[in-house]
Amino acid sequence: MRATLIREVGGLPEPGEADAPDGDDVVDVLAAPINPIDLAVSRGLLATGHPELPYVPGCEVVGRTADGRIVWVFGGGFGRTRAGGMAERASIGDALAIDVPEGADPAVAAGLGIAGLAGWLPFAWRAPLEGGENVLVLGATGSVGLVAVQTAKLLGAARVVAAGRSPEGLEQAVALGADTGLRLDETDDLVTAFKDAFGGEGPSYVFDPLWGAPAAAAAQAAVPRATIVNLGQSAGATSELASAAVRFKSLSILGHTNFAVPPDELAEHYRRLVGHVTAGDIVFEVDRVPLDDVPAAWQRQADGPGAKLVVVP
């Protein structure tokens, strides 16, 4: 079968041929997103290592089962310790296979898995919004951040501030519902900037895929009893959080990863999110990539894609 192959650790994927999986749990791949975790696996950065070389990358797919169901495949060792989904066919194995809501575009439904749920679950499940929160969305200019901006508004946030480095991305975030945009690279005093964005009081909820210096500044700027949900480290693996800010303001700092969500919760929220996008409540755009163009798209992902890249065999 036609497939994308990682032949060496740290190398770009290449179009090629791979043995087609067989058995009752095989899906015909309709769409396979390119995610940061796929690049991390290919570089050997995960504690779980990588599949035996050469391997097919891709930690999630939307595919058609033998009985005609359209499912989102995610979890287990899929794409992390065994072959993934950037090919014409893939084996479900120990992964979850969650039914995609009827009427959803397969490429959009695929992109709403890892990336979409990362923007949705912190607000809807990990630390649910109660309504009226002042939300700071760090890293708001990527696919995850744009979903986060719209989710916060949809679920009742009073004010949403989108923070990022891309002016075009911030314009898009504002067009999609953010009350204002804040350039992270245009100030040396993020604490003051974060406070001023909320009328001098600071945020009561911080969505943080960055960590590093932005997370430290957000903690300093946050109001007492604010919640910070961290789900990434794009700005640095460590952050110099001030103990006094955490202690005296009684901050709640929570971690989130889609891989730790119970299967029934993951299924419920995946279907809710896809439903909102299908209904037009949340806008989510994808760039479709043919299998032969994966090497260029992979490099684009590494450089900052500006859109959700989804391989369509």
Buried (B, 14 or more C-beta within 10 A) or exposed (E): BBBBBBEEEEBBBBBBEBEBBEEEBBBEBBBBBBBBBBBBBBBEEEEEEBBEEBBBBBBBBBBBBEEEEBBBBBBBBBBBBBBBBBBBBBBBBEBBBBBBBEEBBBBBBBBBBBBBBBBBBBBBBBBEBEEEBBBBBBBBBBBBBBBBBBBBBBBBBBBBBBBBBBEEBBBBBBEBBBBBBBBBEEBEEBBBBBBBBBEEEBBBBBBBBBBBBBBBBBBBBBBEEBBBBBBBBBBBEEBEBEEEBBEEBEBBBEEBEBEEBEEEEBBBBBBBBBBBBBEEEBBBEBBBBEBEBBBEBBEBBEEEBBBBBBBBB
